[in-house]
């Protein structure tokens, strides 16, 4: 068999080489809306950097590819965004060899397990990534609100206030993540305690290019803290950045109230499309999204990146 060549791409060849691998578009990045469903480099108006785009070739033919993604100012990738292959062994070797580390989030259609072609395509990618050292973390629902769903009415149960002090916000996040259903937060707690989980959340808020002034703490009319909601814009568009209720206030449906306020605030800022996500196992939050007019438009399967130096 011809030797496998694994390499990063250069700007002049990136699109032509990367797109030379056939893709039926059943799972992964092609499921997104234009222009986010195609590969192009940042220099060409797209979202990818050639140095973060790698391929495996046999006799000059691409048999596996991987594109990592990051925001405009990121010095390291934040996600393995695109991974597929026609040669499974080459795909595994590609992920093992690439000198980059980021979680892999596979985009899937709703009900993908009941769709044999999509299930097969997803299973192949997930199995190859697992063989390369990635580990399943969580499955998530991804939602999109549009005006067609109607703007949910405010319940009037909460008083929303901006909070300019990051230390106050951080303390609220500590309380929220002291008891959490979120798999990414639980992973952070395992690695570095509640403090790491709270700081990772705050880092994400700061990473988003939306205004700091949008963040809101929520209180009962009597002044008791309920939680926090962060309307945001990520590099793609408006999104529900975060909704969190402190443990002592759970069981009263406040997650829905916070989601409604977040939605209304984003619409007031001009949003006509709002993305959001929650873990499949977070039943109360999934119910809140359904009630607020957020239909599931995708399923996401998230895998943790291998640790540095891991090869299997």
C-alpha positions, 0 to 999 in steps of 0.5 A: 500500500502507498505510504500515507502522507499527513500534512497541513495545507497552504493557503494557495491550495487549501480549498481545492485540496480539502474539498477534493474528498467526496462527502455525501453531506449526511452529517457534519458541517454540510448540515449548517446553513450557508455560508457556514456549510462550506470550507473556505479559508479566512483569507478567502472570506471563510472560517478556516486557517490553512495551518489548522487544516490537515489531510492524509494523502495516498499517492496524492489523493486525499483519503482523510481530512480534519479542519480545526476552528477558532475565533478570529482572535484565538491563538489555538483552535477551540473545536475540531470542526470537520473530520471525515475520510474514505480510508478509516485507518488513515482517518485514525492516523490523521487525528493521532498525528495532528499537533492540535488539541480541541474537542470534537463536536459532530453535527447530526440531523435530529433523529439521526439514530433512526436514519440508517445512512446518517447513523452509519456516517456518524458511527464511522466518524465517532468510532475513528475519533475514539480510536484516535483517543477522543472520548465521548462527553455528551450529546446535545440538542441544538435549537434555533428561535426565529420570529415565526415561533412568536416572541415569548411573553415575559412572566414578570416573576424576575427583576433583571439587573446588569452587574458590572463586577466580574467577581460578583458574576464569578461568585454566581457562576460558582453557585450555579455550578456547585450543582449542575447537570451540564457535562462540560461544567462537570468535566471542569469540576472534575479537573479543577473544582467548581472554581475552574468550571466558573472561570471557564464559563466567564472566559466564554462570556468574555470570548463572545464579541457581544457587549459586556453590558448585556449580562444580567443577574436575576432576582425575585421581587423580594431581592433574592438571587435567582440566577444569571442569563447572558445574551450573546453573539458568537462569531456566527450570530446571536445565541443564548450564551448562558442560563443558570439558576442557583441551587436553592431556587431550582424547581420553580421553573426559573430556567424558563423565565431566564430563557424568555428574558434572554430571548427578548433582550436579544430580539430588542438588540435586533436578533432575528435568529437565535441559536441555543443548546443544552445537554440531552440529559438536561430535561428541565432545560430542554422543556424550557426551550420547547415551551419558549418556541425553540425547535430542535434543528440539530443534534450534536455529539461532543467528544473530549480531545485526547490529552497531550501526548495521547495516541490511543 
